[in-house]
């Protein structure tokens, strides 16, 4: 009997250790991989917050040698990845530990790709371009949102071209992810809002993606419930570790969903925008999300209705147009409650930039799993609405 290939599903994830204080176990995991010397990848802000010192102490306690690479920008750049690979080789490292938000984690993943292949990171853009396994990757996220610690995505900024590019491969799923909510206590409210909205968009896009399935749906729905129910309170009470835990858990669930279901037009457009203006990724998502939801609604009305209900919207007696309206209103109200009132125009985007942005968004792998098929003209219209 021939198997129906459309029903086959695969699901990738790292080994996950979740809980307050788990960052202190990094030395044990490095030792398990037989590490002689670890490259610790981080950035100045994370070092200042003290999380790298905890990692160093754990490695020292296990007698594992290490060196630190921290030349990582908020949107990690091609040359930073290449320089990190150079440091890795010069120091004869054999394991990578990334500590930080999406930027150090993506940079660490990129370094692993480069040292495994001995080629430029630019050669691996796209889906399944990686041929050689990376060195062991251990991730310690210090923000609750990007989910680089559980995903098969790497996003790198090419400053020459003013664009970001995506590398998608199960070869970049980390080996171990130590998800410690305590590390998010140092985040300022703006970063908490950016990463929280990023995680929420991950969950929404994964739930309506054409790559979704029964293995990803429960993660996406639980992520939406956790983030929608706790994000506003967490930003108002930044020292509450219980709320931090809920958002970190929501972010992780969203990561497991989108890593396997892939994303949609919000992320394709956001990657293009973030590469063009070097803006925080979560901010780009926040500006675009309700416009893309309104555009996509008619392609997956039943799915969007479930999302609305998960957000606590009473849909009884409403037609699809009304449900779409309520959902958009809810997203805007949530954004306002966490301090987002941005438009693209406020960040210097003009209508003359839209064709360039749209062209790059159409080249992003995330556009392929958007529920509504989109032409470049469609994308231009949505950007225009977000101005």
VEXDREN-2710 file (C-alpha; in Angstrom, 1 decimal):
% VEXDREN-2710
k/r/px/py/pz
1/UNK/0.0/0.0/0.0
2/UNK/1.5/3.4/-0.9
3/UNK/2.0/5.8/1.9
4/UNK/0.3/9.2/1.6
5/UNK/3.3/11.5/1.8
6/UNK/1.2/14.5/2.7
7/UNK/0.4/12.9/6.1
8/UNK/4.0/12.3/7.1
9/UNK/5.2/14.7/9.8
10/UNK/8.6/15.3/11.3
11/UNK/9.4/17.1/14.5
12/UNK/12.9/18.3/15.6
13/UNK/13.9/19.7/18.9
14/UNK/17.0/19.9/21.1
15/UNK/17.4/18.3/24.5
16/UNK/15.6/20.8/26.7
17/UNK/16.4/21.6/30.3
18/UNK/13.8/24.1/31.7
19/UNK/13.9/25.8/35.0
20/UNK/15.3/28.5/37.2
21/UNK/19.0/28.1/37.7
22/UNK/19.6/25.5/35.0
23/UNK/22.3/27.7/33.4
24/UNK/24.6/26.6/36.2
25/UNK/24.7/23.1/34.7
26/UNK/26.4/24.1/31.4
27/UNK/29.7/22.7/32.5
28/UNK/28.2/19.2/32.9
29/UNK/26.8/19.3/29.4
30/UNK/30.0/20.6/27.9
31/UNK/31.9/17.8/29.6
32/UNK/29.4/15.2/28.3
33/UNK/30.4/16.3/24.8
34/UNK/34.0/15.7/25.7
35/UNK/34.8/19.4/25.4
36/UNK/38.5/20.3/25.6
37/UNK/37.9/24.0/24.9
38/UNK/34.6/25.8/24.6
39/UNK/33.9/28.9/22.5
40/UNK/31.5/31.0/24.6
41/UNK/29.5/33.4/22.2
42/UNK/27.8/36.3/23.8
43/UNK/27.4/40.1/23.6
44/UNK/28.4/43.1/25.8
45/UNK/24.9/43.5/27.3
46/UNK/24.7/39.9/28.4
47/UNK/28.2/40.0/29.9
48/UNK/27.2/43.2/31.8
49/UNK/24.1/41.4/33.2
50/UNK/26.4/38.8/34.7
51/UNK/25.1/35.7/32.9
52/UNK/28.4/34.9/31.2
53/UNK/30.2/34.9/34.5
54/UNK/27.8/32.2/35.7
55/UNK/28.7/30.1/32.6
56/UNK/32.4/30.6/33.0
57/UNK/32.2/29.6/36.7
58/UNK/30.3/26.4/35.7
59/UNK/32.9/25.5/33.0
60/UNK/35.8/26.2/35.5
61/UNK/34.1/24.0/38.1
62/UNK/34.2/21.1/35.6
63/UNK/37.8/21.9/34.6
64/UNK/36.7/22.8/31.0
65/UNK/38.8/25.4/29.3
66/UNK/37.1/28.2/27.3
67/UNK/37.5/31.4/25.4
68/UNK/35.0/34.2/25.0
69/UNK/33.8/35.8/21.7
70/UNK/31.5/38.8/22.2
71/UNK/31.7/41.0/19.0
72/UNK/28.1/40.4/18.3
73/UNK/25.7/43.2/17.1
74/UNK/22.0/43.2/17.9
75/UNK/21.4/41.8/14.4
76/UNK/24.4/39.5/13.9
77/UNK/26.4/40.3/10.8
78/UNK/28.2/38.1/8.2
79/UNK/31.7/39.5/9.3
80/UNK/31.0/38.8/13.0
81/UNK/30.2/35.2/12.2
82/UNK/33.3/34.8/10.1
83/UNK/35.5/36.5/12.8
84/UNK/34.0/34.2/15.5
85/UNK/34.8/31.1/13.3
86/UNK/38.4/32.4/13.1
87/UNK/38.6/32.7/17.0
88/UNK/37.2/29.2/17.2
89/UNK/39.9/27.8/14.9
90/UNK/42.7/29.8/16.4
91/UNK/41.9/28.5/19.9
92/UNK/41.2/24.9/18.8
93/UNK/37.7/24.9/20.3
94/UNK/35.5/21.9/19.9
95/UNK/32.1/22.9/21.5
96/UNK/30.1/26.2/21.2
97/UNK/28.1/27.6/24.0
98/UNK/25.9/30.7/23.1
99/UNK/24.6/32.9/25.9
100/UNK/22.2/35.7/25.1
101/UNK/19.2/36.6/23.0
102/UNK/18.6/35.7/19.3
103/UNK/21.7/37.5/18.2
104/UNK/24.5/35.6/20.1
105/UNK/22.5/32.3/19.5
106/UNK/22.3/32.9/15.7
107/UNK/25.9/34.0/15.6
108/UNK/26.9/30.8/17.5
109/UNK/25.0/28.7/15.1
110/UNK/26.5/30.5/12.2
111/UNK/30.0/30.0/13.6
112/UNK/29.3/26.2/13.8
113/UNK/28.3/26.1/10.2
114/UNK/31.4/28.0/9.0
115/UNK/33.9/25.9/11.1
116/UNK/32.3/22.7/9.9
117/UNK/32.5/23.6/6.2
118/UNK/35.4/26.0/6.0
119/UNK/33.3/28.3/3.7
120/UNK/31.6/31.7/3.9
121/UNK/28.3/31.8/5.8
122/UNK/26.8/33.5/2.7
123/UNK/26.9/30.2/0.9
124/UNK/24.3/28.5/3.1
125/UNK/21.3/30.8/2.6
126/UNK/18.1/28.9/2.0
127/UNK/16.7/25.5/3.1
128/UNK/18.7/22.4/3.7
129/UNK/22.0/23.7/2.4
130/UNK/24.2/22.3/5.2
131/UNK/26.1/19.1/4.4
132/UNK/28.5/18.7/7.4
133/UNK/27.4/18.5/11.1
134/UNK/28.3/21.5/13.2
135/UNK/30.3/21.1/16.5
136/UNK/28.1/20.4/19.6
137/UNK/25.9/23.5/20.2
138/UNK/24.7/24.4/23.7
139/UNK/22.3/27.4/24.0
140/UNK/21.4/29.5/27.0
141/UNK/18.7/32.0/26.0
142/UNK/18.5/35.2/28.0
143/UNK/15.4/36.6/26.4
144/UNK/11.9/35.1/26.1
145/UNK/11.0/35.3/22.5
146/UNK/13.4/34.5/19.7
147/UNK/13.5/30.7/20.3
148/UNK/16.8/30.4/18.4
149/UNK/17.6/27.9/21.2
150/UNK/15.0/25.4/19.9
151/UNK/14.7/26.2/16.2
152/UNK/16.1/25.1/12.9
153/UNK/16.6/28.8/11.8
154/UNK/19.6/31.0/11.7
155/UNK/19.0/34.7/10.7
156/UNK/22.1/36.7/9.7
157/UNK/22.4/40.3/8.6
158/UNK/24.2/41.2/5.4
159/UNK/25.1/44.9/5.9
160/UNK/26.5/45.2/2.4
161/UNK/23.2/44.3/0.8
162/UNK/21.1/45.9/3.6
163/UNK/19.2/42.6/4.0
164/UNK/18.9/39.7/6.4
165/UNK/19.0/36.1/5.1
166/UNK/17.7/32.9/6.6
167/UNK/19.4/29.5/6.9
168/UNK/16.9/26.7/7.6
169/UNK/18.2/23.2/8.4
170/UNK/17.7/20.6/11.1
171/UNK/21.6/20.7/11.3
172/UNK/21.3/24.0/13.3
173/UNK/18.9/22.7/15.9
174/UNK/21.1/23.0/19.1
175/UNK/22.1/19.8/20.9
176/UNK/21.1/21.1/24.3
177/UNK/19.1/24.1/25.3
178/UNK/19.3/25.3/29.0
179/UNK/16.1/27.5/29.3
180/UNK/16.5/29.4/32.6
181/UNK/13.8/32.1/33.3
182/UNK/16.1/33.8/35.8
183/UNK/18.2/35.1/32.9
184/UNK/15.3/37.2/31.7
185/UNK/15.2/39.2/34.9
186/UNK/17.8/41.6/33.4
187/UNK/15.7/42.6/30.4
188/UNK/14.4/46.1/30.1
189/UNK/10.6/46.6/29.4
190/UNK/11.2/47.4/25.7
191/UNK/13.2/44.2/25.1
192/UNK/10.6/42.2/27.1
193/UNK/7.9/43.7/24.8
194/UNK/9.8/43.1/21.6
195/UNK/10.7/39.5/22.4
196/UNK/7.2/38.7/23.8
197/UNK/5.5/39.9/20.7
198/UNK/8.0/38.0/18.6
199/UNK/7.0/34.8/20.4
200/UNK/3.3/35.5/20.0
201/UNK/3.7/36.0/16.3
202/UNK/5.7/32.8/16.1
203/UNK/2.7/30.9/17.6
204/UNK/0.1/32.7/15.4
205/UNK/2.1/32.1/12.2
206/UNK/2.9/28.5/13.0
207/UNK/-0.8/27.7/13.7
208/UNK/-2.0/29.0/10.3
209/UNK/1.2/27.9/8.3
210/UNK/0.7/25.5/5.5
211/UNK/3.4/23.4/7.2
212/UNK/1.4/23.0/10.4
213/UNK/0.2/19.7/11.7
214/UNK/-1.0/17.7/14.7
215/UNK/2.6/17.8/16.2
216/UNK/2.9/21.6/16.1
217/UNK/-0.7/22.8/16.8
218/UNK/-0.8/22.0/20.6
219/UNK/2.5/23.9/21.1
220/UNK/1.3/26.9/19.1
221/UNK/-2.0/27.1/21.0
222/UNK/-0.4/26.7/24.4
223/UNK/2.1/29.4/23.5
224/UNK/-0.7/31.8/22.6
225/UNK/-2.5/31.1/25.8
226/UNK/0.6/31.6/28.0
227/UNK/1.8/34.8/26.3
228/UNK/-1.6/36.4/25.8
229/UNK/-2.4/35.7/29.5
230/UNK/0.8/36.8/31.1
231/UNK/2.8/39.3/28.9
232/UNK/1.1/42.6/30.0
233/UNK/1.4/41.6/33.7
234/UNK/5.1/40.5/33.3
235/UNK/6.1/43.8/31.8
236/UNK/4.3/45.6/34.7
237/UNK/6.0/43.3/37.3
238/UNK/9.5/42.7/35.8
239/UNK/10.8/41.1/39.0
240/UNK/8.1/38.4/39.2
241/UNK/9.9/35.1/38.4
242/UNK/6.6/33.1/38.2
243/UNK/5.4/35.4/35.4
244/UNK/8.9/35.2/33.7
245/UNK/8.6/31.4/33.8
246/UNK/5.2/31.5/32.1
247/UNK/6.5/33.7/29.3
248/UNK/9.7/31.7/28.9
249/UNK/7.6/28.5/28.6
250/UNK/5.3/30.2/26.1
251/UNK/8.3/31.3/24.1
252/UNK/9.7/27.8/24.1
253/UNK/6.4/26.3/23.0
254/UNK/6.1/28.9/20.2
255/UNK/9.7/27.9/19.1
256/UNK/8.8/24.2/19.0
257/UNK/5.8/25.1/16.9
258/UNK/7.4/27.4/14.3
259/UNK/10.6/25.5/14.0
260/UNK/8.6/22.6/12.6
261/UNK/5.6/24.4/11.0
262/UNK/7.7/27.3/9.7
263/UNK/6.3/30.8/9.6
264/UNK/4.6/33.2/7.2
265/UNK/4.4/36.7/5.8
266/UNK/4.9/38.6/9.0
267/UNK/8.4/37.1/9.4
268/UNK/9.3/37.3/5.7
269/UNK/8.4/41.0/5.7
270/UNK/10.0/41.5/9.1
271/UNK/13.3/40.0/8.1
272/UNK/13.4/42.3/5.0
273/UNK/12.6/45.3/7.2
274/UNK/15.1/44.4/9.9
275/UNK/17.9/44.0/7.4
276/UNK/17.0/47.3/5.7
277/UNK/16.8/49.5/8.9
278/UNK/18.7/47.3/11.4
279/UNK/15.7/47.5/13.8
280/UNK/14.9/45.0/16.6
281/UNK/13.2/42.0/15.1
282/UNK/10.3/42.0/17.6
283/UNK/9.6/45.7/16.8
284/UNK/9.3/44.8/13.1
285/UNK/6.8/42.0/13.9
286/UNK/4.8/44.3/16.1
287/UNK/4.4/46.9/13.4
288/UNK/3.2/44.3/10.8
289/UNK/1.2/41.7/12.7
290/UNK/-2.4/42.9/12.5
291/UNK/-2.0/44.0/8.9
292/UNK/-0.8/40.5/7.9
293/UNK/-3.5/38.8/10.0
294/UNK/-6.2/40.9/8.2
295/UNK/-4.7/40.0/4.9
296/UNK/-4.5/36.2/5.7
297/UNK/-7.8/35.8/7.5
298/UNK/-9.9/34.7/4.5
299/UNK/-7.4/31.9/3.6
300/UNK/-7.8/30.2/7.0
301/UNK/-10.9/31.5/8.7
302/UNK/-11.5/28.5/11.0
303/UNK/-7.9/28.6/12.2
304/UNK/-8.1/32.3/12.9
305/UNK/-11.3/31.7/14.8
306/UNK/-9.5/29.2/17.1
307/UNK/-6.8/31.8/17.6
308/UNK/-9.4/34.4/18.6
309/UNK/-11.1/32.0/21.0
310/UNK/-7.7/31.2/22.5
311/UNK/-7.2/34.9/23.2
312/UNK/-10.5/34.9/25.0
313/UNK/-12.6/36.5/22.3
314/UNK/-16.3/35.4/22.4
315/UNK/-17.0/34.5/18.8
316/UNK/-20.6/33.3/19.3
317/UNK/-23.0/34.8/16.7
318/UNK/-20.3/36.6/14.8
319/UNK/-19.6/36.3/11.1
320/UNK/-16.1/35.9/9.8
321/UNK/-15.6/39.6/9.0
322/UNK/-16.6/40.5/12.6
323/UNK/-14.3/37.8/14.1
324/UNK/-11.4/39.2/12.0
325/UNK/-12.2/42.7/13.2
326/UNK/-12.2/41.6/16.9
327/UNK/-8.9/39.7/16.5
328/UNK/-7.2/42.7/14.9
329/UNK/-8.6/44.9/17.7
330/UNK/-7.3/42.5/20.3
331/UNK/-3.8/42.5/18.8
332/UNK/-3.7/46.3/18.6
333/UNK/-4.9/46.6/22.2
334/UNK/-2.3/44.1/23.4
335/UNK/0.5/46.0/21.6
336/UNK/-0.7/49.3/23.1
337/UNK/-0.8/47.7/26.6
338/UNK/2.9/46.7/26.3
339/UNK/3.9/50.1/24.9
340/UNK/4.0/49.7/21.1
341/UNK/2.5/52.5/19.1
342/UNK/4.9/52.3/16.2
343/UNK/4.3/52.6/12.5
344/UNK/6.8/52.0/9.7
345/UNK/6.7/55.7/8.9
346/UNK/7.9/56.6/12.4
347/UNK/11.1/54.6/11.7
348/UNK/11.8/56.4/8.5
349/UNK/10.3/54.0/6.0
350/UNK/8.8/55.8/3.0
351/UNK/6.5/54.5/0.2
352/UNK/9.5/54.6/-2.2
353/UNK/11.3/51.9/0.0
354/UNK/8.4/49.5/-0.3
355/UNK/9.3/47.8/-3.7
356/UNK/12.8/47.0/-2.4
357/UNK/11.4/45.6/0.9
358/UNK/8.8/43.6/-0.9
359/UNK/11.2/42.1/-3.3
360/UNK/13.3/40.8/-0.5
361/UNK/10.3/39.6/1.5
362/UNK/9.3/37.5/-1.5
363/UNK/12.7/35.8/-1.5
364/UNK/12.4/34.8/2.2
365/UNK/11.6/31.1/2.8
366/UNK/8.9/32.1/5.4
367/UNK/6.7/33.4/2.6
368/UNK/6.4/29.9/1.2
369/UNK/4.3/28.6/4.2
370/UNK/2.0/31.7/4.5
371/UNK/-1.6/30.5/4.4
372/UNK/-2.6/33.0/1.6
373/UNK/-0.6/32.9/-1.5
374/UNK/1.0/36.4/-1.9
375/UNK/2.3/38.2/-4.9
376/UNK/4.8/41.0/-4.6
377/UNK/1.9/43.5/-5.1
378/UNK/0.1/42.0/-2.1
379/UNK/3.2/42.4/0.1
380/UNK/3.5/46.0/-1.1
381/UNK/-0.1/46.7/-0.1
382/UNK/0.4/45.3/3.4
383/UNK/3.6/47.3/3.9
384/UNK/1.7/50.4/2.7
385/UNK/-1.0/49.8/5.3
386/UNK/1.7/49.6/8.1
387/UNK/3.3/52.9/7.1
END
